[in-house]
Structures are given as C-alpha cells and as structure tokens.
Amino acid sequence: MSKIKKIDQSVCGYMQSQVKINTLSDAIRELTQNGVDAGATNIKINVKVQYAETTVEIDYTDDGEGIGPESMEVLGKRFFTSKLISNSEGPDCDLSMLQRLTTFGFRGEAFNSLLNICSSVLVVSRVKHYNSGFKACFQGDERIGNIVKNNGPVPIGTSIKLIGFFDPVIVRKNILLNNIENRWTQDTFEIKRMVLDSLINKPWIKVRITRQEFKQLKWVSKVLVDKASTFTAEKVSFQSQMSLFKSIFGEKTCEDYELCKVQLKNIQLKAGIGLSSLQTKSYQFIYLNGRPFISEEMVKYVNRLFQKKYELWGHNAKNSRVKSPSKKSSSMYGRPYSVNPVFVASFSAPINISELMQDPSKACYTTKNMKILLFLFTKVIEVYFGIYKKKRKGTTEKEQAKSTVKSKRQKVQEYAVLSSDSTVSKFKKSELNGRLTDTNPATIEEFPRKMHDFNKITNKLALKEHFRTMDQPGHGKREEGLVDENNIGSHCSNCYKVQKQDSLKRQSFFFNNIDKVVLTREDLREFHVIGQVDKKFILLRLQNRIVGFDQHAIDERINVERMYMQLIEQCMSGGESSELEDKIAFETNGVECELIARYEETLAFWGIRFDRDYTHITHLPSLILSKFMKIGFSVLRKGVVEFLYNLGESKKVAFKPTETGKPRGAGNPFWWVRYVSHMPDIYRETIKSKACRSSLMFGEQLSNTQVTDIVRQLQLCYQPFECAHGRPSLYPICGIDAGGHRVEQSN
C-alpha cells in the first residue's frame, strides 16, 4: 500500500492557481482589479496570439501608485498582500481591516496564481518617491536573480508581461487557443463583464483592451474594450455607472433607461433599468458593496416581477412610451419569445466578513440580508413602473420641457424607507439627510404614512418564492413539462390530480375531499358517454366517477400533440424546410453571428437555414412561414435569437440531422416527447396557436359517436388532461356506486 506523502510544491502551485484562474477573462480580471486597487486611472491590456507557435502573451500597463523595491522582494509570494493593514504595530496582517475594506484583493493569492500558470513573467514598476523603475523576472513562482533598476525612463505605475500564458497547463492552453480562434466573440462578453465588475464603483477609470493575432505573416489588431475616462462630477446618482455599462456593451443594448434609488436605514439600492427588453438575461448585473452578487434566487424573483407587468412592458418597453403596445402584435395565444429586462443594480450595506470569503473571484453568492435586498428590489421596480405608467399616458408640453435637460442627464427617482417600521415615502435628497436612522416616532409621524409592515412583507417574499398557482399571470412562458421517453413511467404527466380545496374557486357539491381524486390515462380506456352539456362540455362515466371534459380543451390537446409529432418527423427526415422566394433580412451582432455559425446544423435540423454571410434567412418550415407571412418577421427574428442564446447556454439540446433519419426510440409511441422541450419556443407557440384555432369551439353540437371518437383519440395523448396551454381540461363531478347512485367520496 502506498504511503501518504507531501505533494511537490510546484504541483501544489499549479493546482492552487487553476482554482482561481481558469480562463483568459480570469487573468484579465485579476490584472485589472489590481490596477483599480492601486489607484490607476488608465489601464491598458494587450493579448498577443500566435497560432503557429501556440503561444499567448498578455501585456499589462497602468498608471497606479506602483510597486516599490521593498515590496518587490516579496512580490508573488502566496499570502502576501498590501491590502490588509493591521491596527497593531506588528508586521503581520490580520482581519481587523476587513470591516473597512475598499479593495478587491486582500487574499495575497492572485499574482502568485498568475506566476504559476505562465512560463515566465516580467514586472517593471516605479513609485512616486523614486526617479527610476525597478525590474523583476519570475519563472513559476520563483524570482530569477535580483531586483534591478530598469534602464531608461519609466513612468509611475506598473507594467507586467505574462509570457507563455497557460503553457504549464497544456489542456487549458489548447482550449484557450481554440476559443480565441473560433469562439472569441462570445468569450469577449466575459471580458466586458469583468471590466464592468471591476469599475462599478470607479467608473471614471479608462480601460483599453486589445487583441493581436499573427495571421498570414502579419499582425492583425482588434479593440475589445475602449472605455474612455470620464471625470465629470456626478450630479445624478448612478448615471455614471449606466454610462459605463453603455460604453462597454454598446448603445443598442440599452438606449434609454430610468434611474431609481431605495434606502432602508443603512442599506441602499441604486438601479438603472432599461426601457427595452432583450431575449437573453445576460445583461442583468447585481452588485453588493461593489462586488458581483450572483444569486439565482434574486434573479428569478426580479424577472418574475417584471413578467407580471408583461402586458404593460413586455412587447417593447421603449416603444410603449410613445404608443401602447397592441395586444394582437403577435397574433398568438402565448408569448412567441421571452422578454427580459436590462438592469444594473448596486446594493450598499454594512460589510460582513463572510460575504468577502465566499469565492476567490471576489463574487458573493449569499447574504444574511437577502430578504431586505429582495424587499428593496421590489420597491425599485414599483418606482420604475410608476414612472413608466406616467410616461405612457403622455405629458403636457410644459412637463416635457421640464423633463428635457440639455446635458441629457437622467432624473433619479428616490424612494426611501425611513424606519424599522418600514414607513415609505418620497422625499428630496436634502430632506433625507439625518432621517434615515432617526428612530424618534414623533419625527417619523411628520411624514405621510403610506406603508407596510416589514415583517409581513418579508414573510410574503419568502412565501411567494415557493408558492405559485398555475393561473397566476406573468410568469413567462410555461414549459410543456414533457420529459424523455425513458422516464415516462415515473412521470406524472399522464395523470391528473385536483388542486387542494382551499385553492379552488368553486368546489364540487358532491365530493367531501376532492383533493384526493386522481385520474390516469388508463382510466380513459373504460368509459361510458353520458352526453354533451350546453354544447360546451362532455360528460363521461369513468368507473365510479362522473367527470366533465371541456370539449375545446381536449380537442386542442389532440391537435397540438399531432402537430408536434408531424413537425418533428418532418424535421428528422429533412423534408420540413422550404426555400423562400424573398429572403428575410436578419440583423445580428457579433455574438449572435458566432452562435449561428456554431449551431448551423441544429438550425438546419429545425428547418432554419441562412446564407453564407448569416445576414438573411433562406429556408423556413412551411408551418412557421405561413404564420409569419401574416404577422411579420420581426417576431420571428426575436424567437430565433432566443433559441440561439438558449443553445449557447445549454438550456436546449443541439440536435443534428441523422444519417438514417429514423427517430430515436421509435418503438415508443411517445418518442417525439423528448424533442418538444428542445425545439425553438417560437415553434411551440405557433403550434399551440394553430391547434387552438383548429379545434372544436363552444357551441358546436356533437353526437355520441363523435364524442366516442374524440375520447379514443385522447387516450393516445401523452398529456390527456391538459389543454395545449397547460390548463386542466376536466373536472370531477361526483362519485357513483355500481348501481349508478351518487356516493360521497369518502365511501
């Protein structure tokens, strides 16, 4: 049996560094944040790539305070940092400084990690008190030789050259080179996000990031980020952060926005919310004390609040300011594509040491103040939609003149919570000074009490997170709930369980305990037709129960599943794509164009084909084409873009045409189910719309023979007890005994 031995120090360095720096954007993040911590106002980064020699170099320069020769003696050693200062006179750093920490770094690991994943590193730096700079060379985490004076003039600041980036980790280097060559546009987004994360509290810093590639015996350069320096005084809160966001991601991402501010005692939220929607959630950023706050719970909650206002905001918030959106803009029952808000939100709260220790990338994932943060975000969204409604109604010429500012500054909307009782009111900033921590009831009562009890609100927030009724509006597109055919036996999609009594608007007069009623697909095999009721409902006897069915809903379910299966069969055989006489113009950005190239085969599987330049759609399925010939192709573009982002984020499986054209698991009658949830959402909504309009309507007379035929078709459905839109299609009326007499459910 092998003995336990200490791992070699060099191996430890590689393993430790890979935990913190896994990608090019991670390395650029560490360099940029070190410059920000050093007080730099100008940061330049250049990435040089040579594919023939398989090498990547990173050149970094800033004009910060620099590194003195004394600090260079310990530069690169693990757990050495200049960010933590002890209150005692001892030489060691302690955690007492964390409560007042204003820098990104403090662990003393970032530069050590960079040294371990490069073949060599050169550092040249000069501080204000020296007339010359000093140079140090590293190989791994060991310095080569002594620290020497640099020949020639050196400006104040630091320059770092990383040579052979990822050379010690060959697999990561190969992945990096492949991404730079084939997926660079999408990876650039991560670099841009890193720049926003680094500058969110110091948006005036100038950052320029470029890439150089050696191709065809010459260097080709491209600018990735060119954020200019802005030293103008901020007269409107959070406007400079939104200007930073637009300069990094482009004007089209968020052409116009509203600024809102909310405060509860010593916790404050500032947010900029765009007036237009996108088909991706990638442009939603949340920060806590200047650090990225990555909370899936908060993101879901905030998006749910926006979806509740879909009819007001969802079609296109920007255009709605001038003209309210038409409810028939898509001519579809559901939503053919998702709408997601664009926002940047920054929380300021007392620093908690546990929030600083959650991730080496300086991100925060949870906080003890989560309920308060959710409450403040709720108030910000209320303020946003309050502004939005007013602008939709239109303003007078006088009000428009007042709202127009020559410098195009946004007006921040402040919404303050003044006490622990959560008394909320609107005030000017000058009125808020000195009152946010005032606990004197007499002072608080001077203002209008238009409020809520905080404990009740926070309890409701937690309750809403776990409880949602099926008919609650505004939760986005409802997934079909279809699963792989391998799991059909254990899935409850082929059965119907009635909601609990306290959630039903109307209850059966004959069932004492209706929430115990369970029906399965097998129950439909033995049925007796009682008849049609009011030309709307079908009454059936299923063993010892009488059940009413919505005739439109069950026919809709039959039609939608038939259309799903037909479309998937045609896509798998390659016969569903029709060439267009007039090509459809398809405007894309760099990321979307790269996604089209990467998932070209998957798009072709679903019948969508582009020209060589990816600027026009040349082929579409006939089912989709006929629909959008009527309503226009702008909705189609948004649906295809959403599908591309879902593929890129692995939310949908990238199916490809098979050589045989035979479906997987064709012996199973529900083989097609696994494909439904992975088809473009716009296909599903189109099929649902067609199924709805081609189904039986209320008022149509049916004979018992026609009813029998419909029920037999319903037996073959995967989800026989839901309409195409997910609503129940039946309701138990009463229980009966063998003699046909009504009995209580308890019997």
N, C-alpha and C positions, 0 to 999 in steps of 0.2 A: 504494500500500500504506500502511495506517495506521501512524502512529508509536506506539511504546510510550510511554505517559505515566503519571504517578503518579495513582493513584485519589484522588479528593477525600476529605479527612479525614472528613467526615460520612458518606459512603458506607462508608468503612472501618469506622467505628463501628457502623453497622447490621449489616454482615456479620459482624464480630467478635462482636457481642453475641448474634446469633442462634445461634451455635455453642454458647453456654453457657446461654442461657435460651430454651427453645422452647415451654414450657407454663406455665400458672399455677402448677403444683406446683414447677417450677424456680425461679420467683421467690420463692415462699414458703420454699423450701429455703434460698436464699441469705440471706434476711432472718433466718430462724430460726437458722441456723448462725452468723451474725454476732452475734446476741444471746447465743448459747451461748458463743462465744469471748470476749465482753465480760463474762462472769461474771454474766449475768442469772439471776434466779430466778423471774421472772414475765414471760411473753411473751404479748401479745395481738395477733391479726391479724383484720381485718375486710375482707371482699371485698364491694364495693358494685357492683351491676349495674343499669344502666338500659337496657332493650331498645329503647325508643323513640328514645333519643338515641345508642344503640350505644356506650356508654361503660362502662369498667370502672375502678374505683378501688380501691386497696389501702391500708388504714390499718394501720400497724405501731407497736407501743409495747413497750418493755422497760424494766427497772429495772437495767440493767448499769452499767458504770463511766462511760459517756457519752463524748462527743467534745469535747475542749477547743477553744477558738478557734484555737489554733495549728495543730491537726490539720485544722480545717475549711478552712484556707487551701488545702490540697492534697487535700481530700476529693473523690473522684470522678475523680481523675486516674489514668490507667492505669499500672500497675506501681508504685503507691504503697501501702504496707501498714504496719500496726503490729505484724504477727505475727512478722516476722523481725527479730532483734536481732543486730547484728554484734558479734563478740568484740573487734574493734579499735575505736579511737577515731574512726574515720572516719564520715562521715554516711551512707554507703551501706550498704544491707543486703546480706548475702551468704548463701551456702548452708550456712555452718557451723552455723547454728541448726537446720537440718532434722533433724539426728540427735536433737535433743531436742524436736522439735515436738510440741505438745499441742493445737493448734488445728486447725479445719477449713481455714480460709482462710490463704493466705500468698502467693498469686499477685499480689494487687493488681489484680484484674480484675472481681470480682463487682459492686461498686457502679457501676463505670463501665459495665458491661453493662446494669444496670437503668436508668441515666440515658438510654442510647441508645435504649431501646425504650419510653419514656414521653414524652408531650408535655411534661410538667413534673413536678418533684419538689421537695417542701418538707421540709427537715430541721430539727428543733428538738432540741437536746441540752444537757445540763448535767452537769458533772463535780463531784466532791465539793468541790474547792477553790474553787468559785465560788458566789456566792449567787444568781446569775441564770443563765438559759439563753441560748443563742445560736442564731440562726436563719440559714439559708442557703437560697436558691432557685436551682433549676437548670432550664435549658431545653436539652435534649440533654445533652451533657457539659460545657457552659459554664455557669459560675455567673453569675447575674443580679445585678448590684450587689455591695455589700459584705456582709460578715458583720455582723449587727446583734444587739443584745440583744433578747430576747423580752420583751414587756410581760406582766406578771402572773407569778405563781409558777409555777415549772417544777420537777417532781420530778427527782431524779437519774436519769439514763438517757437514752434516745434515742427520739424519735418521728419516723416517716417517713411521708409521704403520697405515693403514686405516683398521679398524675393522668393519665388517658388511657393506660392500660396497653395496649401494642401498637398505639397509634394510628399510629406511623410505619410499621408493617408491616401494611397493611390485610388481607391474606390471612390472616395469623395471627390477627388480631383477629376476623374473621368465623368462623374455625374455633373460636376460644375461646368466642364468644357462642353458637354452635350447640351446643358441648359442654356449656356451663353449662345451657342450656335443655333439652337432650334426653338428654345422657349424663352428667349431673352425678354420679349415684350411683357410677358406675364410676370416674369421674375422682377422686372423693373418696378412693378407695382409694389412689391415688398420693400424695395429700396426707398421708394417715395413715402410709403407709410412709415418707415423707420425715420425719415427726415422729419415728418410731421410729429412723430412721437418725441423726437429729440428737441424740437424747437417750440413745443406747445406753450411753454412758459417764457420763452425768449424769442418771439417771432421776428425780431429785428436783425437777427444774425444772417449773414449772407452765406449761402451754401451753393457750391457748384460741383456737380459730379459728372464726369465724362467717361466714355469707354473708347478705347483704341484697339482695333483689330488689324493684324498684319495679314492682308489678303492680296494675292496677285502681285507680290513684290512691292507693295506699298501699304502705308498705314492709313486706315480709314477711321475717322473720329466721329463720335456722335454724343450729343449732350443729353444726359438723362434727367438731371435736375439743375435748374438755374434759377435759384431763388435770390432775388436782389435784396440788398439791405434797405430797410425802412426804419428811419429814426424819427419819424413824425410822432408827436405827442398823441397819445390815445385819448380822445375826448369822448368816445363812445365805448363802453365796456365790451370787450371780446371781439371788436371789429377787426383788430389786427390779426387775431387768430384765424378768423374766416378769410381774411385776405391771404394769409399764409396757405390755408387749405386750397384756395383757388389758384394760387401761383404754382403750387406743386402738382395738382391733379388737372388743371385746366379750367378755363372759364365755363365750358359747356357742362361740366359736371354739376355745377351749382351756380347758375347765372344770377339768381336772386335769392335772398334769404331774409329771415327775421331773427332778431336777437332778443333773448329773454333771460331774465335773471330771477332766481328764487333763493330765499335765505330762511333758514330755521336756526335761530340763535347763532352758534359758531360754525354751522355747516352751510355752505353756499354752493349753488349750481348756476353756472353760466352756460348758455347753449346758443348755437346758431343752427337754425333749421331751414333747409332749402324749401323753395316753393315749387319744386318739380320732383317727380318720382323717377326711380330707376328700376330695372329688372334684376338688380343684384343688391345684396346687403353689404357689399364690400366697402361702401363709403359711409359707414356708421362707426364713429370713433368716440370712445368714452375714456375719460382720464380721471384719476383720483390723486390729488396732490402732485400733479404734473407727471404721473406715471400711467402707462396704459392699464386700464381696468377691463380685464377680459372676463365678462360674466355672461354666460349664456342665458341665465335666468333673467337678467336685466334686459338684454337684447330682445328676448321673446316678449317680455312684458311690454316694452316700449312699442314694438311693432304691432302688438295686439291693440294697443290704444289707438294707434293710427288707423288700423284696419276698421275700427268701429266707425270712423268718420269717412269711410271709403266713398260713399255717395257724394260727400262734400268735396273731398280732396283727391280721391284715388285716381280718377281718369287722367287728370293733369293739373296739378295744383297751380302751376304758373299761369296757364291759360284761363283757369277758373276765376282769376282776379278780374278779368275783363268780362267774361261771359260764363255763366254757369254751364257745367257740362251736361250734355244731353244724356238722358238715361238710356237712349237707344243707340249710343255711339258704336257699340259692338254688335248689336242685333243678336246677342247671345244671352242665354239664361244666366250663366255663371260668369266668372271672370276669365277671359282667354289668356291672361298673363298676370303675373304678380306685380304689385306696385309697392315699392319700398322707399321710405323717406331717406333723405340725405341729411346727416346732422353731425355736429361736433359738440360734445358736451364735456364740461370740465367741472369736477367737484373739488371744493376746498374744505378740508376738515382737519381737526387735530391729528397729528401724526401718531399712528400706532405702530410700534416696533414690529409686530407680527406681520403687518402689511408690507414691510420692506424686505422680509426674508422669504417670500413665497416663491420666487423664481430668480435665477441668475440673470435673466434678460431684463430685470427691473420691472417686470409686469406684476400686477396684482390681480388675484382671482376671486378673493372673497374679503369681506369686511364685516365687523360686528355691527356696523351702522347700515346694513343693507336695507332694512325696512324704511329707514329715514330717507335713504337715497331714492328708493322707489317712490316714496311719497312726494319728494321734491320733483322728480321727473314727471309725475302725474300733473303737478301744478304747472310746470313749464309747458306741457302740452295743452293744458286748458288755456293758458295765456296765449299760446300760439294760435289756437283755433278761435279764440276770442278776437284776435287781430284779424285773422283770416276771414271770418264772417263779415266783419265791418268792411273790409276791402271788397268783398264780393258784392255787397249791397251798393257799393259806389259811394263816392264822397262828393261834396259840393266843390265848386271851383275854388272857393276860399280855403277849404280844408286841404285841397290838393296843393295849393300854393304854399301853405304852411308846411306840408309834409315834404316838399321839394327842397333839398339842401344843395347848395352849389357844389360842395365837396363830395356829394353823393354818400354822405355818412348815413348809416342805418340808425334808427332810433331804438334804443334798448328799452324793452318793457320789463319793469321790475315788479316783483310780486313777493312781498316779504311776509314771513311768519314771525310774529313778534314775541311769542311767549311759549312756555311749555304747554299751555292750553291750546296751542295751535290756532291762535286768533290770526286770521289772514286778512290783509287789506293792501291796497295800493297806495304808495307814497312816492314822493320825490326822494332822490338820494339824500338831499340835505336834511330831510325830515327823519331819515333812518338813523342818522348818527347818534350814538349813545342810547338807542332804544332797543336794540336787538337783544341785549342781555338784561334789560330792565324787568325785574320781577314785581315791581310795585303795582298792585291791582288798580290803584287809582289812576296811575299813568296809562295803563293799558285801556281802561274804560273810556278814556278820552276819545278813542278812535272807534269807528263803526265795527261792531262785532258781527262779522259775516262768516261764521266759522264752523269748524267741525271739531269733534273730539278726536285727539290724535291717536289715542289707544284704539278707538273703534276703527279709525281709518287704516292703521297698520294691520289690525286683525283682518280687515276686509281684503287688504292686499295679499296677505298670505292665503286667504280663503279662495280668492279669485284665481290664484296660481294653480290650484288643484281641482277646481270645480268649474266646469263649463257645460252648459246644456247644448244639445245638438242644434236647437233653433236659435241660439244666441247669435245675433248678427255681427259681422265684422271680424271674423277670424281667418280671413284669407280663403284660398281655395281649399275645399275639403278633399282630402285624399280618398281614393276609392276604397282603401283598405284591402286591396287584392294582394294575395301572397303567392309564394311559389307553390306549384302543384304538389311538391313533396310534403308540404305542411298542411295540406287541406284537411286531413283527418283531425288535426288538433285545433284547427282554427274555428272560430265561432261565427264566421260569415254566413254559414248556411243555416243558422238558427236565429230565432227572434225571441228576445227577452223583453218584456214590457218594462218601461221605466217605473220607478217606485211611485207609490200613490201620491206622496207629497209633491212630486214634480209634474203631475198630470193636471191639466186644466179641467178636464172632465173625466170622471171615473164611471166605470160600469156600475149600474144599479144592482147587478146580479152577482158580482164577484166580491167576496169579503176581502180576499188577499190577492189582488190582481198581479202583484209584482212577482208571484211565483209561477205565472203562466209561461211556459217555454214551448215553442214550436220549432220543428226541424223540417228540413227538406223532405225527409222520409214520410212525414205526416201528410204530405200532399198526394202520396200515392193512393191513398184510400180516402176518397172524398165523395160527397153527395151534393149536387147542386140544388139549393133551395130556390134560388131565383134572383132576379135583378131588382134593386130598390131605387126608385126615383131616378132611373136611368143614369145613376152615378156609381152605385156600389153593387158588389156581387156577394150574396150570402152563401156560404158553404158550411156543410157539416163535416168537421174533421174529427173522427172518432167520437169523443164525448164532449166536444165543444162546437159552438156555433161562432163562426168568425166572419167578419165583414172585410171585404177587399175593395180598395179603390181601383176601379176599372182602368182609369187613365194611368195610374202609377204602375200597375203590374204589366200592362201592355208596353209602357215605356221601358221597363226593365228588360222585357223580352227583346225589344228592338235594339236597345243600347248594347246588349251582350252580343247580339247577332252582328251588329256593325263593327264592334271591336274585333271579333274573330275574323270577319271578312277582310278588314283592313290589314290585320297582322298577317293573314295568309297571303295576301297580295304583296305585301312588303317583303316577305320571306322568299317569294318566288321571283321578285324583281319586276313585277308587272304593274306596279301601282303608280309609277312616275310618268307624267305626261309632259312633253316638251311644250313650252309656251311660245306662242307666236310673238307676243310682245314681252321682252324680258323685263323683270321687275327690278328697278334700281334698289340697291341695298347698301346704304351708307354705314360704314363700320369705323371703329377706331382701331388702334394697333393691337390691343388685347383681343378684341373680337375677331379680327382678321387672322390672328395666330390660332385662335380656337377653331376657326373654320378649317384651316389647313390641317390641324391635328386630328379633328374628328370628321374629316371629309367622308370617310367610309360609313360612319354611323349616320350622318345626314343622308347619304345615298340610300342606306338601308330603309330610312323612313321616307324616301322619295323626294328629298330636297337636294337639288344639285345647283352648283354655282359655275360661273365662267372661270377662266384661268386666273383672273385678277381678283376674284371674290368681290366684285362690285355689282353683280347682277345675279338674280335667281333665274335659272334657265328651265328647271323642271320642278313640278309640284304634283302631289297626289290629286287626282281628279276630285275626290271628296272635298279637299281643302280649297282647291282652286275655285270650285263652283260657289263656295260660301263667300270667299273674299272678293270675288268678282262683283258682289253686291255691296259689300260694306267697305271696300277699300283695303289697301295693303299696308297701311301704317300699323294696324293692329297685328298683322302677320309678322312684320319685322320685329316688333317687341316680343312676340311669342317665340320666334326663332332665337333672338338674343338671349332670352331667359333660358331656353333649352341649352344653349352653348355654355352659359355660366354654370348651369346645373351639372353638365358633363365635366366641366373643368374642376368643380368642387366635389366630384364623385357622388353627387346626390342621385344620379341616374347612371345606369349601366350602359356602356358604349357598345351596343350590339353591332355586328358586322355581317354582311351577306355571307351565307354559307354556300359551299360548293354544290351540295345536294339539293338545297332549297327545301329540305324537309324540316318541319318543326321539331324541336327537342321535346321528347315525351309525348309524341303524337298519339300514343295509345290511350292517354288520359283525356277524357272529354274536356277537361279544363286546362289543357296545355297552354292555352293562349293567355292565361291569367297573369303569369309572371312578366309578360311584356307590357301590360297595360300601364302599370305604375311607372314604367320607364320610357313610355312614348312622350313626345312633346305635349305639355299641358294644353297647348292650343288645339291639338288634335282631340283630346278628351272633351274639351268644352264644345268643340264643333260637333262631335258625335252626339253628345248629350242634347245639344240644341236640335239637331236633326231628328233624334229619337223622340224628343218631346213633341215636336210639331207633326210627326207622322203617326202618333199614337191615337188610340180611342179618346174621344173627348166626352165630357159630361153632356148628357142629353141624347146620346146615341143608344138606340134600342138594340138589345141583344137577345137572341133566343137561347134556350138551354143548350142546344148543340154548339153554338158559338162560344158560350161560356165554358163548356167542357173542353173545347179545343184550346182555348186560352190557358186554362189551368194546366192542361197536359204540357203545353209549351213552357209554362212557368216551372214545372217540375224539373226541367232540364237546365234551369238557370243556376249560376253559381251563387248569386245573392238574390233569392226569390222574394225576400221580404222587405226590400228597399226599392225605392224608385231610382232613377238614374242620378238624382241629385243627393241621395243618401237619406231621404226621409222615409219613415216606416210607411208601408203600403197596406197595412191591415190593422184590425182592432178586434180583440176577443169580445164577444157579446155576452155569452153565458155558457155554463156547463150543463150537460144533459145526461140522463141515465139511459139504460138500454131501452127503456120504454118510450123515450123521447120527451120525458118530463124534465123541467128545469130543476137543477140542484145547485146548492151552494158550493163554491169552490173548495171549501174545507172538507166536503164529503168526497 
